[in-house]
């Protein structure tokens, strides 16, 4: 064939031509993606968006309560669901009503861990533990770890809850004697770390040693990891690892990861050493969480790898202390803010413990703490320890008659759901009676979800609820709590709900 009419190209010209063709191809692919994503969400309720950075310019610039109240405004405006544009090319469907939340939570869809997926930022810390794992890996871990939270095992932990709370109460006594206020969060966080280490890992520490109002180093590291995770998720230019780890935040995140991993490995190694020295397992009444991790075998008689064990230890150290500390701290704040409800809880506790020679809370007492349980639940409705969670669908799904394709990221706005004025009456008011025996059946099972719901619900929710009941009952039996009127309490939005300026209270001996 005669090709003399074709231009004669040099090698460099050929390379540039091929590069230009490839660039045009990429632009066409990206344009098709933008067209597709806009077509998917074109009739979904949405705030006015900027052509480049979507809705991000509308978000309050602080990491404070303003963000939560902004999201609540979105919930009350759109009622059931809406789309939030992170940039012109990335959108998340947000659900905030029991009927739309149900579609997501009743499935076992995974957490998003792709380039823009918020859970990707937690992988260097938690790995593919039960919180982030997906598919068969998640199902295998869930099946292997469920026995660690059997009813008979949870009963054994009541003694630890009592003993650890006694130590916290002794620390609080010093503030009673001095008449000084103290920040609830550090003390409660040290307590819950002590409890999870002793219950789940049979690991004794001095993490509640009285150090004023300072956090244990592990508690401090976790708090900084959680906040860095949240800050990075709202900063798209920090998504690439090569950028993030060059920043001061990224370098600190890496140091904190190394520290918490070292703690996890130390916990695991000490148990292995104990087994090797004795030549047999130590005599115990039950297998704790770490025992089950070390002994677990799947259907093919394959156990967990060392990295899988470390990932689960990291996950449960975090979830077992941080979210519970949040729930307990906000409950103490709420009861101090509403002394009439605090007195009702104390009257109930006093009645249960009357004629006893001890203030120890027994497992049989837990069902009797009805009013206290109502207050705990209402506090978690008002201040959910985890304000938002996300899922990424691997198949098409339908919400309110509209079908969304596989790959869609869905944000479950728990704070908005728990305060949705179209679902709750007087949602901003503290009303424990919502959870009374007479009213509890009126609450939709996907209306109040502080522990999530469905197959991916919190595996340790009974552990956490029992712990919260015992801790609060013992503290309220011994003290009356009063808010410091000079302390402005503001919610701090993040992966775990905290307080922007602490929660300062005065404790008075009863």
Secondary structure, 3 states (H helix, E strand, C coil): CCCCCCCCCCHHHHHHHHHHHHHHHHHHHHHHHHHHHHHHCCCCCCCCCECCCECHHHCCCCCEHHHHHHHHHHHHHHCCEEEEEEECCEEEEEECCHHHHHHHHCCCCECCCCCCCHHHHHHHHHCCCCCCCCHHHHHHHHHHHHHHHCHHHHHHCHHHHHHHHHHHHHHHHHHHHHCCCEEHHHHHHHHHHHHHHHHHHCCCCCCCCCCCCCCCHHHHHHHHHHHHHHHHHCCHHHCCHHHHCCCHHHHHHHHHHHHHHHHHHHHHHHHHHHHHHHCCCCCCCCCCHHHHHHHCECCCCCECCHHHHHHHHHHHHHHHHHHHHHHHHHHHHHHHHCHHHHHHHHHHHHHHHCCCCCCCCCHHHHHHCHHHHHHHHHHHHHCCCCCEEEEECCCCEEECCEEECCCCEEEEEHHHHHCCCCCCCCCCCCCHHHHCCCCHHHCCCCCCCCCCCHHHCCCCHHHHHHHHHHHHHHHHHHEEEEECCCCCCCEECCCCCEECCCCEEEEEEC
